[in-house]
Each structure stands twice: as structure tokens, then as C-alpha cells.
């Protein structure tokens, strides 16, 4: 990011958890005013638009406690294993959540889902040439009740517009995948592209 002219004068961290920390910064604006900004410092995440040979996308339906219900989502997960590259995280999450592997992985998009309150960055990959994982993954906690389904990509996009898919990473990833497909995959970048 470019230099914005804003300067951190004082920083504290009133909460630190496994997935995120809460940071409180006193900042000075370019005009010299001082104000406070509280935000989440997030470990980061990846999502995977897994597309099979029939252009069906693999979605998971998972319980999300903050919302008190289940959501249709992309296979996704946290960047929380030291030393793992983002493509490796994507491959791991795809296998853990769907029992699938992908012979082809491309970078689809990067996004900041809530930049007003968090520094979280999500990298969305496109996985193709899918195959069953060598062995099924043992799922626990919310993932134990997760279901895995396939939908034609255009139907999944329709599910965004009729309100059945509201997860931000899923919305962005599915729309980007549909657009990239319509452009014969020209917008795709190598999976290991720099953030």
C-alpha cells in the first residue's frame, strides 16, 4: 500500500486470540488531527473455487456461530500453519473440507472483506482437474456437520442473486470464476503470484 500520510502515534493490543487480535491505534491524520481506530489483526485466509469437468462448483454448507446458522461457502481456511505457502494452504483446505485434490491451481482474486474493521486478506484460488483425495479427512467441531454439494457454476451465481449465498469470499470467488470463464480463463494468474 502507498504512503497515505497517516501516522500511528500509539498502539495497544487489548485482546489476542488464536485467529485474530484486537489492535487499538491512536493515529495522526495528514491534517494533524488525532483519532483512535480499533481493528482486527487477522492471520489471513484462502478460499477455493473448485470446478469439476462439468463446470460444477463444489460448495460446503457450514455452521457459523456468529450468525447462528449455516452458510453456503467455498472450501476455505486460515493461513495458520507456519511455513505453508498460500497454494499449499488452499490444497490442504480443499482436501480437508471436500476430500478432493486438484491437479491445476490458479490464482483467481485477492480481497479484503472488511477493511473498515480488519486487515484480513483472503486469496481465492481456482482449482480444476479435481480428483478424490487419497484418504478422507476426519472432520471435527463445526466441520463435523458440514455438507459438501456441487452446483453448476451459473446456478451458484444465481444463488448469490436470490440470497442463498451471502458469504463474502464465496460471492466474490464465484462471480470472479464466472467472469474468468467467460473470458476463456485469460484473467487467471499463477497460483504462486506475489500478494
Protein Blocks (a to p, Z undefined) as FASTA:
>chain_A
ZZehiacfbdcdfbccfkbccdddddddfkopacdddddddebiaddddddfkopacddd
dddfknopacddddddddfbghiafklmmmmmmmmmnopacfbdcdfbdcdfblmlpccd
cdddddehiaddfbdcddehjllmpccddddfklmmmmmmnopamcfklmmmmmmmmmmm
mnoommpccfklcZZ
